[in-house]
Amino acid sequence: MINIAEKSSLFSGWSASALLSPAIVCAVFFLVFILAGTSAHAYEKSELKIARTIANVRAKPDLKGAVVWVLSPAESFLVGKAQGNWYPVYPASDEKDMKPVGYVSRKVVVPAAPDSPLVDWGDIRYVGKDLKYHLERTVKSSTGGMIKSGDKVKVGFLKGGWYAIFKADAKVVSEADALGFVKQSDIDIVNDDARIRYAVRRINVIEKPVATSKAVGLLSPGHRAQVGIDKGGMYALYRIDTMVKKDTPVWGYAWGPFLAPYPKNLEKAQMAGIDARKAEIKAEKAKKAKQEIERGGELAAMEEAMDEMLLAPVQTKIMYATAVLNVRSEPNAKSLIVDKLELGESVSVGQEEGKWYPVFKPGKDKELKRVGYVFGTYLKAEAPVVKKEKPQKKRVPGGPDEVPIKITSTKMTFSENRNRITFSGNVKVVRLDVTLTSETLTAHLRPEGDSLTDTQDKIKKIVAGGNVKVVMNNRKGHCDKLTYVVGDSIIYMNGNAELQDGPNNIQGEEIKFYLKDNRAEVVGGNKPIEAIFYTPKNVSP
């Protein structure tokens, strides 16, 4: 604003008659008003704001005003003096432009921190046809240049149905940097059925169609994705290289205003038949075609060669699995397991890729389709000899080869969760010529099997405790604790262990009795081992 001293200088050097002239006085005050108003307008734009959520910028301060821009959350912009419930919006660096970009509702904005990122006023667009751009917002103005089909540009500052256009790789901060102008109708595609859309700016992919949902991915400007159902202004997204079916899981969701439909002609040329193999070939085809154009080569010859590659039959050979093999989705051990090959199973494989072979199986149309990869080390050209194991003779409980074990006690408890049977109170075990008595006895079972069925086959060990006594033919013994390990056929007698064999007697802290070898081993512990053997009187030492 103009200070008092500056106002006084405007009148210095003027005559009294001039000062009294109504025309000159009016002119001077009009000039002061214009200068003061201009300075005030620039001052009004100094307040920095951010949108709490996505917000429409409208051409007029009215809900009926056309939407000229959509603000992303957490990006800062300048606003002028409020007009009712609306703020005029300005680019942060465009101090000379007195006209606002548009108007935003006061309900959706809050003050911004000084270090908040500034709005990029340009959105990405893919051009679906050759298009001229003009130097002014009218078709009568001079042509500034040509945008070719497939080119990527940025557009912004929508006014009167015309976009300002900018280079795709530069941040847009002012309309002054525009290359020219194009009609909105020539660059915005209306196609609600488009299955491929691209991000017009950097956007988060969120887990659920709710604004507060957590982010699960990111789409950079110009990056494409397949879209599904629109839910509350958000599109369900699938990755561009995914074959989408009814049960295909959704990658995430993104706001619809930030996703533009991909031009149909470009979609057909680049995205037809999206599956893993065709996507790779198409991407390589586009890359090579671009290189050929830059080198002045012939694009038609390249496209013909790539078409022949797509239509060429897959060359396969038969190989055999030398072990049980996992078939994985990708040629690495960390990818998903999609199938399995049994030992000796034959399979059709393609050309080896590193140490992996692609596996092919016939589809519904009987054409071979790749289903995954197997590690090449376990594939051979000749079928391996698979030995057939003779079926084991099924044991018949209670048959002629079975030896019964009779256990009696006052109480028996079976714990299926802990795989054990516990007998307590006057426990007595009889098996052929072996008799064991104790206060308690616990049979530990293997986890496999059905409850108490075939318990004898499932017993790992038997532990007896409390006044344990055992009689085996002419041998007698007693101890504090006795453990019988079934698999090893070893009896462990622990704690004051004593074993008598006729008149002979051995004592120790632990006695191991090997049933298969019919021998015993004594361990003394803290006490000495005591052994007493009787010999005939008439035998000399």
C-alpha positions in Angstrom: 0.0 0.0 0.0 1.1 3.6 -0.6 2.3 5.5 2.6 1.6 9.1 3.5 4.9 10.4 2.3 4.2 8.7 -1.1 0.8 10.4 -1.2 2.3 13.8 -0.5 4.8 13.5 -3.2 2.0 13.0 -5.7 0.8 16.6 -5.1 4.3 18.4 -4.8 5.0 20.8 -7.7 1.3 21.3 -8.5 -0.3 24.8 -8.5 -3.2 25.7 -6.2 -5.5 26.1 -9.2 -4.5 22.6 -10.4 -5.2 21.1 -6.9 -8.7 22.7 -7.0 -9.5 21.2 -10.4 -12.1 18.5 -9.9 -11.0 16.5 -12.9 -7.4 16.3 -11.7 -8.4 15.6 -8.1 -10.6 12.7 -9.3 -7.8 11.4 -11.6 -5.3 11.4 -8.7 -7.6 9.7 -6.3 -8.5 7.1 -8.9 -4.8 6.4 -9.5 -4.2 6.1 -5.7 -7.2 3.7 -5.5 -5.8 1.5 -8.3 -2.3 1.3 -6.9 -3.6 0.6 -3.4 -6.0 -2.1 -4.7 -3.3 -3.8 -6.7 -1.0 -3.9 -3.7 -3.8 -5.2 -1.5 -4.6 -7.9 -4.0 -1.1 -9.2 -4.0 -1.0 -9.1 -0.2 -4.2 -11.1 0.1 -2.5 -14.0 -1.7 0.1 -14.5 1.0 -1.9 -17.0 3.2 -0.8 -20.6 2.7 -3.5 -23.4 2.9 -3.8 -27.1 2.4 -6.8 -29.3 1.7 -7.9 -31.8 4.4 -9.0 -34.2 1.7 -9.3 -34.1 -2.1 -11.1 -30.8 -3.0 -12.6 -29.3 -6.2 -11.4 -25.9 -7.4 -14.3 -24.3 -9.2 -14.4 -21.5 -11.8 -16.8 -19.5 -9.7 -17.3 -19.2 -5.9 -20.4 -21.4 -6.2 -21.2 -25.1 -6.1 -22.6 -24.7 -9.6 -19.3 -23.5 -10.9 -17.4 -25.8 -13.3 -14.6 -27.8 -11.7 -11.3 -26.6 -13.2 -8.9 -28.5 -10.9 -8.9 -31.1 -8.1 -6.5 -30.6 -5.1 -4.7 -33.5 -3.5 -4.5 -33.6 0.3 -1.4 -32.1 2.0 -0.2 -29.9 -0.9 0.0 -26.2 -0.1 -1.4 -23.3 -2.2 -2.1 -19.6 -1.7 -5.5 -18.2 -1.1 -6.8 -14.6 -1.2 -9.4 -12.9 0.9 -12.4 -15.0 1.6 -15.5 -14.3 -0.5 -18.3 -15.7 1.7 -17.6 -19.4 2.1 -15.0 -19.5 -0.7 -11.3 -18.7 -1.0 -9.8 -17.6 -4.3 -6.8 -19.9 -5.1 -3.5 -18.8 -6.6 -0.3 -20.6 -7.8 2.3 -20.0 -5.0 5.0 -18.6 -7.3 2.8 -16.5 -9.7 2.7 -13.2 -7.9 2.1 -11.1 -11.0 -1.1 -12.9 -12.0 -4.0 -11.1 -10.4 -6.6 -13.7 -11.5 -7.2 -16.7 -9.3 -7.0 -20.2 -10.7 -10.4 -20.8 -9.2 -12.2 -21.0 -5.9 -12.2 -23.6 -3.1 -14.7 -24.1 -0.2 -13.5 -22.8 3.2 -14.9 -26.0 4.8 -12.2 -28.2 3.2 -9.0 -26.2 3.8 -6.8 -25.5 6.9 -3.6 -23.5 7.4 -0.5 -25.0 5.9 2.9 -25.5 7.6 5.7 -23.3 6.0 7.5 -26.4 4.7 4.4 -28.0 3.1 5.0 -29.2 -0.5 3.6 -26.8 -3.1 0.9 -27.9 -5.6 2.1 -29.1 -9.0 -0.5 -27.4 -11.2 0.0 -29.9 -14.0 -1.6 -33.3 -14.5 -0.3 -36.0 -16.9 -2.2 -36.8 -20.1 -1.6 -39.4 -22.8 -2.5 -38.1 -26.2 -4.5 -40.5 -28.3 -4.1 -38.7 -31.7 -1.9 -36.1 -33.4 -2.9 -32.7 -32.0 -1.8 -29.1 -32.7 -1.5 -26.6 -29.9 -2.0 -22.8 -30.1 -0.2 -19.9 -28.6 -3.5 -18.5 -27.2 -6.8 -19.9 -26.0 -8.4 -19.6 -29.4 -8.3 -21.6 -32.7 -7.6 -18.3 -34.5 -4.2 -17.9 -32.8 -1.0 -19.1 -34.2 0.0 -22.8 -34.0 2.8 -23.4 -31.5 3.6 -27.0 -32.4 2.4 -30.6 -32.7 1.7 -33.3 -30.1 1.9 -36.8 -31.6 -0.3 -39.7 -30.7 1.2 -41.6 -27.7 3.0 -38.5 -26.4 2.8 -37.7 -22.7 2.3 -34.0 -21.6 1.1 -32.1 -18.5 -2.1 -29.9 -18.6 -3.4 -27.3 -16.2 -5.0 -23.9 -15.7 -8.3 -24.8 -17.3 -10.1 -21.7 -18.5 -12.9 -21.3 -21.1 -12.6 -24.9 -22.1 -8.8 -24.6 -22.9 -5.9 -26.3 -21.1 -2.4 -24.8 -20.8 0.1 -27.6 -21.7 3.6 -28.2 -20.3 6.4 -30.7 -20.6 5.6 -33.9 -18.9 8.9 -34.1 -16.8 8.7 -30.6 -15.2 6.8 -29.4 -12.2 4.2 -26.8 -13.1 4.2 -23.7 -10.9 3.0 -20.9 -13.3 1.0 -20.6 -16.5 3.9 -18.5 -17.8 5.9 -21.7 -18.5 3.2 -23.1 -20.8 4.2 -24.4 -24.3 0.7 -23.4 -25.6 -3.0 -24.2 -25.3 -5.3 -27.1 -26.4 -9.0 -27.6 -26.1 -10.1 -29.7 -23.2 -12.3 -31.8 -25.4 -9.3 -32.8 -27.6 -7.3 -34.1 -24.7 -9.7 -35.4 -22.0 -11.2 -38.8 -22.9 -14.6 -39.7 -21.7 -14.8 -43.5 -21.4 -16.5 -44.9 -18.3 -15.9 -48.5 -19.5 -12.1 -48.1 -19.8 -10.4 -51.1 -18.1 -7.0 -49.4 -18.2 -6.4 -46.1 -16.5 -3.3 -44.2 -15.6 -2.3 -41.9 -12.7 -2.5 -38.2 -13.7 -0.3 -37.4 -10.7 1.5 -39.2 -7.9 -1.2 -41.1 -5.8 -1.4 -43.6 -3.0 -3.0 -47.0 -3.6 -4.9 -47.8 -0.4 -6.1 -51.1 1.1 -9.9 -50.3 1.3 -12.2 -47.7 -0.4 -12.1 -45.5 2.6 -10.1 -42.3 2.8 -8.5 -43.2 6.1 -7.3 -46.7 4.9 -3.6 -47.5 5.0 -1.5 -47.3 1.8 -0.4 -50.5 0.1 1.3 -49.1 -3.0 2.0 -46.1 -5.1 1.2 -45.1 -8.7 3.7 -42.6 -10.2 2.4 -40.0 -12.8 1.6 -41.8 -16.1 1.8 -45.3 -14.6 -1.0 -47.6 -15.7 -3.3 -50.0 -13.8 -6.4 -52.1 -14.6 -9.5 -50.8 -12.9 -12.6 -52.6 -11.6 -15.7 -51.4 -9.8 -16.1 -47.8 -8.8 -17.0 -47.6 -5.1 -17.7 -44.2 -3.6 -15.6 -42.3 -6.1 -12.7 -44.8 -5.8 -11.7 -47.5 -8.4 -10.6 -51.0 -7.5 -7.1 -51.5 -9.0 -5.3 -54.5 -10.4 -1.7 -54.5 -11.5 -1.2 -53.9 -15.2 0.5 -57.4 -15.7 -2.3 -59.4 -13.9 -4.8 -61.6 -15.7 -8.0 -60.4 -14.0 -10.6 -63.0 -13.3 -13.7 -63.1 -11.0 -11.7 -64.3 -8.0 -8.6 -62.2 -8.6 -7.7 -60.3 -5.4 -7.8 -56.5 -5.6 -4.4 -54.7 -5.4 -6.0 -51.7 -3.7 -8.1 -48.6 -4.4 -7.5 -45.0 -5.7 -9.5 -41.8 -6.2 -11.3 -41.7 -9.5 -10.5 -38.0 -10.3 -6.8 -38.9 -10.4 -7.2 -41.8 -12.8 -7.6 -41.0 -16.5 -8.7 -43.5 -19.2 -5.9 -44.7 -21.4 -6.6 -43.9 -25.1 -8.3 -46.9 -26.8 -6.0 -47.0 -29.7 -2.9 -47.1 -27.5 -4.5 -49.6 -25.1 -5.3 -52.0 -28.0 -1.8 -51.7 -29.4 0.1 -52.1 -26.2 -2.1 -53.9 -23.7 -4.0 -56.6 -25.8 -4.0 -60.0 -24.1 -2.5 -59.1 -20.7 -0.7 -62.1 -19.4 2.8 -62.6 -18.2 4.3 -63.8 -21.4 2.5 -61.4 -23.8 3.2 -58.4 -21.5 6.9 -59.2 -21.6 6.9 -59.6 -25.4 4.8 -56.5 -25.9 7.0 -54.4 -23.7 10.1 -55.6 -25.5 8.4 -54.9 -28.8 7.5 -51.3 -27.9 11.1 -50.8 -26.6 12.7 -52.1 -29.8 10.2 -50.3 -32.0 11.1 -47.0 -30.3 14.8 -47.7 -30.8 14.2 -48.5 -34.5 12.4 -45.2 -35.0 15.2 -43.2 -33.3 17.7 -44.9 -35.6 15.5 -44.4 -38.6 14.8 -48.1 -39.0 11.6 -49.7 -40.4 8.9 -50.1 -37.8 6.8 -52.3 -40.0 9.5 -54.9 -40.3 9.9 -55.0 -36.5 6.2 -55.4 -35.9 6.0 -58.2 -38.4 8.9 -60.0 -36.7 7.3 -59.6 -33.3 3.9 -60.9 -34.6 5.7 -64.0 -36.0 7.3 -64.5 -32.6 3.9 -64.4 -30.9 2.3 -66.8 -33.3 5.2 -69.2 -33.4 4.6 -72.6 -31.7 6.4 -73.2 -28.4 9.4 -75.6 -28.8 9.3 -78.2 -26.0 10.8 -81.5 -25.1 9.9 -84.3 -22.7 12.0 -84.7 -19.5 11.5 -86.7 -16.3 11.6 -85.7 -12.6 14.3 -87.5 -10.6 12.7 -86.4 -7.3 9.5 -84.9 -6.0 9.7 -81.4 -7.5 7.8 -78.1 -6.8 6.6 -76.2 -9.8 7.0 -72.4 -9.1 5.4 -69.3 -10.6 8.8 -67.7 -11.4 12.3 -69.0 -12.0 13.4 -68.6 -8.4 13.1 -70.6 -5.2 11.2 -67.8 -3.4 8.3 -67.6 -5.8 4.9 -69.3 -5.2 4.5 -73.1 -5.5 1.8 -73.6 -8.2 2.1 -77.4 -8.8 4.1 -80.5 -8.0 5.8 -83.3 -10.0 6.1 -86.8 -8.6 9.2 -88.9 -8.9 9.5 -90.3 -12.5 6.7 -88.1 -13.8 7.1 -86.8 -17.4 6.7 -83.1 -18.3 7.0 -80.8 -21.3 9.6 -78.2 -20.9 10.8 -75.2 -23.0 14.3 -73.8 -23.5 16.3 -73.6 -20.2 16.4 -70.2 -18.6 19.5 -70.1 -16.4 19.1 -73.1 -14.1 15.3 -73.3 -14.6 13.0 -74.9 -17.2 9.6 -73.5 -18.1 6.9 -76.1 -17.7 4.1 -76.3 -20.3 0.8 -78.1 -20.2 -2.1 -78.2 -22.7 -4.9 -75.8 -22.0 -8.6 -76.1 -22.8 -7.8 -75.3 -26.5 -5.2 -78.1 -26.4 -2.4 -75.5 -27.0 0.6 -75.6 -24.7 0.6 -72.9 -22.0 3.3 -72.2 -19.5 2.3 -73.1 -16.0 5.5 -72.4 -14.1 9.2 -73.4 -13.6 11.2 -76.3 -12.2 14.8 -76.5 -11.2 16.8 -78.1 -14.0 19.2 -80.1 -11.8 16.3 -82.6 -11.0 15.2 -83.1 -14.6 16.7 -85.8 -16.9 16.1 -86.8 -20.5 15.6 -90.5 -19.5 13.0 -91.8 -17.1 14.5 -92.8 -13.8 14.0 -96.4 -12.5 11.5 -96.1 -9.7 11.7 -99.1 -7.3 8.3 -100.3 -6.1 8.3 -101.0 -2.5 6.7 -104.3 -1.4 3.6 -103.6 0.7 4.3 -104.4 4.3 2.3 -107.2 5.7 -0.5 -105.7 7.8 -0.3 -106.6 11.4 -3.4 -108.2 12.8 -3.8 -107.3 16.5 -4.2 -110.6 18.5 -2.7 -112.7 15.7 -0.4 -115.7 16.1 2.7 -113.4 16.1 1.4 -111.1 18.8 2.5 -111.3 22.5 -0.2 -109.9 24.8 0.7 -107.4 27.6 -1.7 -107.5 30.6 -1.8 -104.4 32.8 -4.0 -104.2 35.9 -4.4 -101.2 38.2 -6.9 -99.4 40.4 -7.2 -96.4 38.0 -6.3 -95.6 34.4 -6.2 -92.2 32.7 -5.9 -91.5 28.9 -4.7 -88.0 27.7 -5.1 -87.8 24.0 -3.6 -84.2 23.9 -0.5 -85.4 25.7 -0.4 -88.8 24.0 0.0 -90.8 27.2 -1.8 -93.5 29.3 -1.3 -93.4 33.1 -2.0 -96.4 35.4 -2.0 -95.8 39.2 -2.7 -97.9 42.3 -1.4 -101.5 42.6 0.0 -101.5 39.0 0.9 -105.0 37.7 2.3 -105.7 34.2 2.6 -109.2 32.8 4.3 -110.1 29.5 5.3 -113.8 29.0 7.8 -114.4 31.8 8.3 -110.8 32.8 6.3 -109.4 35.7 6.5 -105.8 36.9 4.8 -104.1 39.8 4.8 -100.4 40.9 2.6 -97.7 42.3 2.3 -95.8 39.0 3.0 -96.6 35.3 2.9 -94.2 32.3 2.9 -95.3 28.7 4.1 -92.6 26.3 2.6 -92.9 22.8 3.6 -91.6 19.4 1.3 -88.9 18.1 0.2 -90.8 14.9 -2.7 -93.2 14.9 -6.3 -93.1 16.0 -6.8 -92.7 19.8 -6.3 -96.0 21.6 -6.3 -98.2 18.4 -3.2 -100.3 18.1 -1.7 -98.9 21.3 1.1 -101.4 21.3 2.5 -100.1 18.0 2.4 -96.6 19.3 4.2 -97.0 22.6 7.5 -95.1 22.7 8.4 -95.9 26.3 7.0 -97.1 29.6 7.9 -95.4 32.9 7.2 -97.1 36.2 7.6 -95.3 39.5 7.3 -96.0 43.2 8.4 -99.3 44.8 9.2 -100.8 41.4 9.8 -104.6 41.3 10.5 -106.7 38.3 10.8 -110.5 37.8 12.4 -111.9 34.6 12.7 -115.7 34.7 15.3 -116.3 37.5 16.2 -112.6 37.8 14.7 -110.3 40.3 15.2 -106.6 40.7 13.9 -103.5 42.3 14.5 -99.7 42.0 12.8 -96.3 42.5 12.1 -95.8 38.8 12.1 -98.1 35.8 12.1 -96.9 32.1 11.6 -99.3 29.2 12.5 -97.7 25.8 10.6 -99.9 23.3 12.5 -99.0 20.1 15.9 -99.7 21.7 14.7 -102.7 23.8 16.6 -101.3 26.8 15.4 -101.2 30.5 16.8 -98.5 32.7 16.6 -99.1 36.5 17.4 -95.9 38.4 17.6 -95.1 42.1 18.8 -97.8 44.6 18.8 -100.3 41.7 19.5 -103.9 42.5 19.4 -107.0 40.3 19.6 -110.6 41.4 20.4 -113.5 39.1 20.1 -116.6 41.3 22.6 -116.2 44.1 24.5 -113.5 42.2 23.7 -109.9 43.0 24.7 -106.4 41.6 23.8 -103.0 42.9 24.3 -99.4 41.6 22.7 -96.0 41.0 21.6 -97.2 37.5 21.4 -100.5 35.8 20.9 -100.8 32.1 19.6 -104.1 30.8 19.9 -104.8 27.1 17.1 -107.3 26.3 18.4 -108.0 22.7 21.9 -108.9 23.9 20.8 -110.4 27.3 23.5 -108.3 29.2 23.5 -105.7 31.9 25.6 -102.6 32.5 25.9 -100.9 36.0 26.7 -97.3 36.8 27.7 -96.4 40.3 27.0 -92.7 40.5 28.1 -91.3 43.9 28.0 -94.8 45.5 30.4 -97.6 44.6 29.1 -100.5 42.6 28.6 -103.7 44.5 28.6 -107.1 42.8 28.4 -110.5 44.6 29.0 -113.7 42.6 28.9 -117.2 44.0 31.3 -119.9 42.8 31.7 -123.6 43.7 33.8 -124.4 46.8 36.0 -126.9 45.0 37.1 -124.5 42.2 40.4 -122.9 42.8 40.6 -119.1 42.2 
